[in-house]
Amino acid sequence: MTELYIARIDELLDEKTRQRYLPTVSKTRQEKVRRRRSAAGQAASLGAGMLLRWALYQRNIFEDETVTDEWGKPWVKACPSLYMSLSHSGDYVVCALGDQPLGVDIQKVGPVRESVLQKCYDEGERRILQQAQGQDKERLFAWIWAQKESYMKAVGKGLAIPMRAFRICYSQMTIDSDTVWVLRTWSPPGHELAFCGAELPQELERVSWNEYESIC
C-alpha cells in the first residue's frame, strides 16, 4: 500500500509554534531545522519531519529517525524495508510512504529559469514549453520539473541520472523508455505536485497540525 500526505506550513512560520513542535521530531530532524537560517526554511524542514512522523504513526511505527544510503536516499531506521520520500516548496510539505519504490516532489510555480530549462529539460520537453505562454508556461515548467524530480527520487540514484537523460511523456503520464514507473500529479494552489512509483497512492490525504496534536 502507498500513502501520500500533504500539509501547509503557514502555522509553523511562528517561532513559538516551531519551538513547541520541535521536540516531537527525531534528533536528526531537529538538527536540520536548527541549521536553517530563515523562518521559512525552518518551517519547511520541521513540517517535513512532522508529516513523516504522522505518516509513520498511521502504520503503527513510532520511531521517525532516518538514515541515508550511499546515494543520499533516506530510509526509516526502524523499518528499512519501507520506502519513503519527502519534499517541500512554497506553502507545502509532502510525504510518501510505501512498500515499493517511490518518489514525490512539489514545486512552487514561479518564473521559468532559462538556464535550468537548457540544462535539465530535453528537446521534447523544451519544445512543449516553447508553445506555452505566461502563467501556463510557468505552471508547465514546474509540472515537468516536479515529475522529473519524483522519478529521480524513485530510482534512488540521485544526480547519477542526468536530468536530460529521460523525458516526461506529456500525454501518457509515463517516463519515456521506462515502463516500470507510473506518474500522477496534483495542483495545490500555486504549486505542482508529482508522485512517481511502481504503485500509485489511492488519494492525496491532507493533514492539519490540529490532527498532529493527537500524536504528540
Beta strands, then each sheet from edge to edge (+ up, - down):
strand 1: 2-8
strand 2: 66-68
strand 3: 74-76
strand 4: 83-89
strand 5: 92-98
strand 6: 102-108
strand 7: 168-169
strand 8: 174-175
strand 9: 182-186
strand 10: 191-197
strand 11: 204-206
sheet 1: 4+ 5- 1+ 11+
sheet 2: 2+ 3-
sheet 3: 6+ 10- 9+
sheet 4: 7+ 8-
end
